Amino acid sequence: MNFSNNSFSIEQAKAIDLVNYLKSMGFEPEKIRRDDYWYRSPLRDEKEASFKINRRLNRWYDHGLGKGGNLVDFGIEFYKCSIPELLNNLSGNLSLQQPIFYPSESTIQQEPKIKIIEETTLTSYPLLRYIEQRTIPVAIAQQFCKEVHYKLNDNTYYGIGFQNDLGGYEIRNPYFKTTASPKGITTCENGSNEVVVFEGFFDYLSFKAMTKNLPENSQNFVILNSVSFFERARPFMERHESIRLYLDRDETGQSYTKRALSLSTKYKDESNLYKNYKDLNDWAMNFGKSKKINLRQKNS
């Protein structure tokens, strides 16, 4: 993917499924009624869902704003950008998907919700062993994570829980990963003019382990918990004088990095450190674990 390759036409952009597009941005419907998907508006703050997508028509309408339209109309309203800028953004971040016509409400199977039943200190041996396999010191993991017990489909499970700013959890164990809603970004404000950005919390934990001797207030942090939350995190990131990106080395992560570098000279790409690996934690588990490195040093 390439942000500079404006390969989308307006008609192609309009054909992208709006429900899937909002899902890629981290927005989930509050309720579904036949073809209508109701959301708390992505365009403003509200407590009751009044933003509707009709999936059969592939059109949206925000009852609070009195506005609606297709995906192009939504993108311009959401990003406050021009049509060429939106098409350029789409060509770098989304694959084309035609609208899908879904059956009536009675046949729609909605994703079951996770219910958190207990939050404790990380003590379970399988989780501690998994943390050590990811080359994370247990003390670091216990400082920033919880052991979360939760119920799903009348069964009880547990995992490593990393909380976001909305109170939801990213949950991991050796066998699977999931999210307890609401999903969102995690910010750590330490009073610094520099912010360090990660996609996932294992990268953040690896960084904290490698820089454990640094003063706590030397940096602020953003953990996106999904790279699709990049735009949502921009207001927090861009309050800082320096924004250091440790995004994944896959196609999507590098596309977002290129996008960021085009936005402002504040953004710095730090991913060359682990250029032959998937992400910072993958590097730390392999090459990086035998190396001593000062991550405060800027890449040239």
Sequence and secondary structure as in RCSB ss.txt:
>XXXX:A:sequence
MNFSNNSFSIEQAKAIDLVNYLKSMGFEPEKIRRDDYWYRSPLRDEKEASFKINRRLNRWYDHGLGKGGNLVDFG
IEFYKCSIPELLNNLSGNLSLQQPIFYPSESTIQQEPKIKIIEETTLTSYPLLRYIEQRTIPVAIAQQFCKEVHY
KLNDNTYYGIGFQNDLGGYEIRNPYFKTTASPKGITTCENGSNEVVVFEGFFDYLSFKAMTKNLPENSQNFVILN
SVSFFERARPFMERHESIRLYLDRDETGQSYTKRALSLSTKYKDESNLYKNYKDLNDWAMNFGKSKKINLRQKNS
>XXXX:A:secstr
  TT     HHHHHTS HHHHHHHTT   SEEETTEEEE  TTS  SS  EEEETTTTEEEETTTTEEESHHHHH
HHHHT  HHHHHHHHHHH           GGG       EEEEEE S  HHHHHHHHHTT  HHHHHHH EEEEE
EETTEEEEEEEEE TTS EEEE SS EEEESS   EEE  S SEEEEESSHHHHHHHHHHTTTS GGG EEEE S
SGGGHHHHHHHHTTSSEEEEE  SSHHHHHHHHHHHHH TTEEE GGGGTTSSSHHHHHHTTGGG    TTS   
